Amino acid sequence: MRGLRWRYTRLPSQVEDTLSGEEGNEEEEEEEAAPDPAAAPEDPTVPQLTEASQLSFHFPPRVTGHPWSLVFCTSRDGFSLQSLYRRMEGCSGPVLLVLRDQDGQIFGAFSSSAIRLSKGFYGTGETFLFSFSPQLKVFKWTGSNSFFVKGDLDSLMMGSGSGRFGLWLDGDLFRGGSSPCPTFNNEVLARQEQFCIQELEAWLLS
């Protein structure tokens, strides 16, 4: 978790307006800065990359205001796709999948459904891919096909067409790949089409 530099921050829609009267007298500034022991707890939070909190702008509206929980991470649960599937059993909510490769590149996917074993592709048009290179790029559904997510015993695929996958991971969560695909009309998410996974996290909408 620390390697990906996650932190909790409030959704942009929940951020309060800047306090007025900043040019007021010193007493008013001290009163504003003083902690209020009776203050209400903060609104629900979402995981955000410190480098680009703007990722939350691309989440579907139904996600707004709900907390996220770290359901899987390789540093805690090991490098195993089967372990990822097990951690998702009984879950249905959207998942934010975030990876860091051997080059330090951070990228991943938002899935409208929990990651699971499947005979075919599943998911909805809310699913998208993203990459920080280093600025955020988001690749949303083009409408050309419905090849959103497919979970096999030995691989996980997101986005497809003409034998290519927008993002795929092997069963050991050690190697992966990314290619342009019709589902998302995406660029290669990593610096190269084949990469090694250094760390992976899966955040589940609570």
Salt bridges, closest charged atoms under 4 A:
ASP43 OD2 - ARG10 NH2 3.11
GLU51 OE2 - ARG5 NH2 2.51
ASP77 OD2 - ARG76 NH2 3.05
GLU126 OE1 - ARG62 NH2 2.69
ASP152 OD1 - LYS150 NZ 2.49
GLU187 OE1 - LYS137 NZ 3.09
GLU193 OE2 - ARG164 NH2 3.37
GLU199 OE1 - ARG100 NH2 3.14
